[in-house]
Amino acid sequence: MSTPIRDRILQALVPADGEGKVAHGMPEITVPAAALLGLVHRLKDEFHFDMFLDVTAVDWPQRTPRFDVVYHFYSTTHLFRLRLKARVPVAEPVVDSLVSLYGSAGFMERECHDMYGIVFRGNADLRPILLYEGFVGHPLRKDYGKTQEQPLVPYRT
Amino acid sequence: MDTPVGARLPNPIRPAFDRGERDDSVVVSIGPSHPATHGTIQVIAALDGERVQRVDVHCGYLHRGFEKECEDHTWHNLIPYVDRLNYCSGLINDFAYCEAVETLMDVEITPRCRYLRTLLSEYSRLADHLTCVAASLMELGAMTAFLYLVMIRDYIYEHLADLTGARVTYTYGRVGGLARDLPAGWLTRLAEILEQYEMFIARIHGLVDRNRIFIDRMRDVGVISTAEAINFGFTGPILRSTGSPRDLRKDMPYLAYAELDFEVPVGIKGDNYDRYYCRMREMDESVHMIRQLMEMLPAGPINVDDRRCTLPEKHLVYTEIESLINHFKLIMDGPDVPAGDVYAAHEAPNGELGFYLVSTGGGTPYKVHVRSPSFVHMGGVHRLLEGYQLADIIPTFGSVNMIGGECDR
């Protein structure tokens, strides 16, 4: 990983109301949810981050806003990764979908929607992917009990 | 029992479509329990005669709450769970996970451990590719080739059982090292197996590479371009089969890969044949690397001398109070991992296997997320299936090598 390009990206992309840092060798930018789509556009077009690796969320029940939506990108040109975080509140857990930029965002946003209830605005297909139709709640939220059960087929007694 | 069983149960999925492009199109549901979907996956396909117009892929039938369960156990106790992600190459999961935890703890593993993990990663890649190629060939009717390949794979499983005590789910990685060092004579047997591998892989090349039936089923089927593969997040042999030499072992070298001599095989046009050939060539490169590593393997300890993660020697646990308490705390509370988050990825046989870990300090993870290549590949696999024949779903799906354990978690 070349340090100059990493610094250049951090200088160019960290918005005034966001923050940038390098954690364990990986640049990380925290942005307001509203600025996400514009920033990822620039990331892809100007800095060649052409691969959308992953999206997930982290639930901090005691914090406001409650969720971090965490993205990982990879550049097949510069050969390094970058992490983006957007904070969203539990009352309106909405971020813009990245399906218009990356095909891989479709499935991964569906999973994140399943597990945390994050709504990806612009992703027309947020059907359950790892869970089943009719599942109530979002199992990776901290307030979903580990032993909570909702079987689709009743248990045989 | 008047109503049929299916009518009494709710459908767990909602297909994206219930009709095809034309009035006489047929929509069929393939799977989730189908012998050729090896892994539990459901493909809804709209057909025009034998041609697939559109597919909707559903996974999740093997979802077992891996990530939720991880939040309730110590960092060490997750190792048996990560084994069960890609169960064809459990060791690579172990090492990628351990590296993520070690990065958070700022632990540097010993040289012997580093070379040994590299060797075992390549050995696992060999076993994984053997499984994938064998299964795909069997589905095309090549029973002899299948038996040759799984015979070698079984030698590897038995050989790994000598080292780890298990054939498939090894639980061999440890945060800061490995479970145990190599038993006597292990490397001698390794050299024998590699020679047998070469003998039988030559027969596979002879039986399959220029076989008319095989070429007709594989060439120009399931084609994908580099740009589209990157757009859908494809990594590993699928991306390389399109001609793009992207391999984390070269691009972001980890473990001992920077010191090894190896090539990254690529395909020509990203069809089923290229994916087959990439895997065959990658296995040869793995053997080449294993032979180098057997020469390079240094002596010395396999575990770091760090009381935060490494268990004390057994005789010390029995004889001194400090080690007894250390052992007790490591088992009951888990290693104390500083707060922070990290993403660590290894080049698994199917592509980029990443672990995103969040720690708030203490012995239990706050969050564990797996970026599993199989799940990402399922998000774009419709591009490989649409426009081809119904029967092509089987070899194409085989060449993608979806592993239910890591796809559904």
Interface residues (C-beta under 8 A of the other chain):
Chain A: M1 A23 H24 M26 D50 M51 F52 L53 D54 T56 V58 D59 V70 H72 Y74 T76 L79 F80 R81 R83 Y102 G103 S104 G106 F107 M108 E111 M115 D125 R127 P128 I129 L130 L131 Y132 E133 G134 P139 L140 Y144 K146 L152 V153
Chain B: L9 P10 N11 P12 I13 R14 A16 H58 C59 G60 H63 G65 E67 K68 E69 E71 D72 T103 L104 E228 I230 N231 F232 G233 T235 S244 R246 D251 M252 G340 D341 V342 Y343 A345 E352 G354 Y356 V358 Y366 K367 H369 R371 F375 V376 M378 G379 G380 D408 R409
